[in-house]
Amino acid sequence: YKDSMKPGVAETQNWLNHRNRITLTSLNVRSLEKVCNELIKGALDKELKVKGPVRMPTKVLRITTRRSEERRVWE
């Protein structure tokens, strides 16, 4: 508690409690991995806690529906 009363210490403690989440999307997986590794390396150089990367789902959900009632066409 005594340390938090010193000037500059309270600002540092508040800064350390921030949480950031970055979502990166790209069709080029190699460039995405490169940027992700650079971000992680930069955060670790500054001695920050890093969790991730967490992959996002890529599966496309397809639902077959009728286009119209008159035509018997399925899409």
C-alpha positions in Angstrom: 0.0 0.0 0.0 2.9 2.4 0.8 4.4 1.9 -2.7 1.1 2.9 -4.4 1.3 6.3 -2.7 4.6 7.1 -4.4 4.3 9.2 -7.6 4.4 7.2 -10.8 3.7 3.8 -9.1 -0.1 4.1 -9.2 0.0 5.0 -12.9 2.1 1.9 -13.7 -0.2 -0.3 -11.7 -3.3 1.0 -13.6 -1.5 0.5 -16.9 -0.7 -3.1 -16.1 -4.3 -4.0 -15.5 -5.5 -3.3 -19.0 -6.6 -6.2 -21.2 -6.5 -6.0 -24.9 -8.0 -8.3 -27.5 -7.0 -8.0 -31.2 -8.9 -9.8 -33.9 -7.1 -10.3 -37.2 -8.8 -11.6 -40.3 -7.2 -12.4 -43.6 -7.3 -14.8 -46.5 -3.5 -15.1 -46.5 -2.7 -17.4 -43.6 1.1 -16.9 -43.9 0.9 -13.1 -43.5 -1.6 -13.5 -40.7 0.8 -15.8 -38.8 3.7 -13.4 -39.4 1.8 -10.4 -38.0 0.6 -12.5 -35.1 4.1 -13.6 -34.2 5.4 -10.0 -34.4 2.7 -8.8 -32.0 3.5 -11.6 -29.6 7.3 -11.0 -29.8 6.8 -7.3 -29.2 4.6 -7.9 -26.2 7.0 -10.4 -24.7 9.9 -8.0 -25.2 8.0 -5.5 -23.0 7.4 -8.3 -20.4 3.6 -8.3 -20.9 1.4 -11.4 -20.4 0.3 -12.9 -23.7 -2.5 -15.5 -24.2 -3.1 -16.8 -27.7 -3.3 -16.8 -30.6 -6.8 -18.3 -30.6 -7.9 -19.5 -34.1 -11.3 -18.5 -35.3 -13.6 -21.1 -36.9 -13.4 -21.3 -40.7 -16.1 -23.8 -41.4 -19.0 -22.4 -43.5 -22.4 -23.4 -42.5 -24.6 -24.2 -45.5 -28.4 -24.6 -45.2 -30.3 -25.9 -48.2 -33.5 -23.9 -48.8 -36.2 -23.8 -51.5 -35.9 -20.8 -53.8 -39.7 -20.6 -54.5 -42.9 -22.5 -54.1 -43.7 -22.5 -57.9 -40.5 -24.0 -59.2 -39.3 -27.2 -57.7 -35.7 -26.0 -57.5 -33.3 -26.5 -54.7 -30.2 -24.5 -54.0 
